[in-house]
């Protein structure tokens, strides 16, 4: 059989001799057992002065937590976790309204809890009024945040949607209601582009400074099967491409490709074999930082991280002179950082170190 890769060469570590091996201009080595996804700098950056809104799947929660913990001004999932792009577009459309449109008539009861079709289960409460109060409070905070948001991150989880049989309404969460009440189908690329693109255009017209990051979650949704999951993800990937083409200021972050094509090994999955492991999540986070952080932001973030690491430290001998001196040093570092960057808030860490230093 003729060699299907006639042009490229590899070099072994032992001999250093070259041999024909692969079929493109890339040079492969025998010890290269993964394909590294090159990092491409985004045309805009993310800094501590920016206001970020993140909406999407549980992967969004991971990224949003890292940003918020790092003292960035980030608000994540004001409707709770949302998986499909049409529901994400609906979330954004609702947030453009000054007041929450939800009333008690929008809620329904199941298994002793009151739910909303637009919200995740963590809003659900045994008391109907309490559920509505939580929804309204989250809307008020997020609607105000959106007015000054200049960095928006959307993470598409699945193209599969559930619609109510009696109305055709797309639900963000089925809240374990009987399956007979729903129809399931896969969104088309055009449906995603139309729904997401129209609301993003509306928000950009109101806020010309808005820059948008879209990505596809690397978390696998295999309830319907592996083949169906891949077709769903393929639909999302094509939709992201079309949205980036149509909307200026929109950038695609290849989170899905980082896990599926770059790391590409079950070692980088959690025990459920569906979610990224902590190592994989760190790898994607580092890629995110390199893509969007300037050198100045990386230096400041490193200083913030140093204080946060100190706050997480648990001493062997609490209350000693050395421990108090350690806490006083951290208070000095906090004072210096807040003096240089007044927007940073270390109130939690300050209280913790003051309690030790007292």
Secondary structure, 3 states (H helix, E strand, C coil): CCCCCCCCEEECCCCCCEEECCCCCCCCCCCCCCCCCCCCCCCCCCCCCCEEEEEECHHHHHHHHHHHHCCCEEEECCCCCCCEHHHHHHHHHHHCCCCCCCCHHHEEEECCEEEECCCCHHHCECCHHHHHHHHHHHHHHHHHHHHHCCEEEEEECECEEEEECCCCCEECCCCCCCHHHEEEEECCHHHHHHHHHHHHHHHHHHCCCCEEEEEECCCCCCCCCHHHHHHHHHHHHHHHHHHHHHCCCEEEECHHHHHHHHHCCHHHECCCCCCECHHHHHHHHHHHHHHHCCHHHHHHHHHHHHHHHHHHCCCCCCCCHHHHHHHHHHHHHHHHHHHHCCCCCCHHHHHHHHHHHC
